[in-house]
């Protein structure tokens, strides 16, 4: 499961400052898969030339291990997973 936790509302400038100046940290809970965390890390690499997708575009992104077993040709026919309520994960 991929998740987002935001404890307070930030202005656009503060959000940009956090993205540029802060290191990526994942919360202890809820737990995320190693593949999901790796995927997020690779998408958020600050140097664009080293970021996932910078060489082969969406093909490179689709080949990431997070998407292993996903049939991209049939993605529009797939049933999406049930989303959990964040409160259920506590």
LINQUIVEN-V643843 format. One record per residue. N is the residue number from 1. SS is DSSP state (h for helix, s for strand, l for the rest). PSI is psi as a letter, one per 40 degrees, with the letter a starting at -180 (NA if undefined). Layout:
n: {N;N}
ss: {SS;SS}
psi: {PSI;PSI}
This chain:
n: {1;2;3;4;5;6;7;8;9;10;11;12;13;14;15;16;17;18;19;20;21;22;23;24;25;26;27;28;29;30;31;32;33;34;35;36;37;38;39;40;41;42;43;44;45;46;47;48;49;50;51;52;53;54;55;56;57;58;59;60;61;62;63;64;65;66;67;68;69;70;71;72;73;74;75;76;77;78;79;80;81;82;83;84;85;86;87;88;89;90}
ss: {l;l;l;l;l;l;l;l;l;l;l;h;h;h;h;h;h;h;h;h;h;l;l;l;l;l;l;l;l;l;l;l;l;h;h;h;h;h;h;h;h;h;h;l;l;l;l;h;h;h;l;l;l;l;l;l;l;h;h;h;h;h;l;l;h;h;h;l;l;l;l;h;h;h;h;h;h;l;l;l;l;l;l;l;l;h;h;h;h;l}
psi: {h;i;i;h;h;h;d;i;h;i;i;d;d;d;d;d;d;d;d;d;d;i;i;h;h;h;i;d;h;i;i;i;i;d;d;d;d;d;d;d;d;d;d;e;h;d;h;d;e;e;i;h;e;d;d;e;b;d;d;d;d;d;e;i;d;d;e;h;e;h;h;d;d;e;d;e;e;i;h;i;i;h;h;i;h;d;d;d;e;NA}
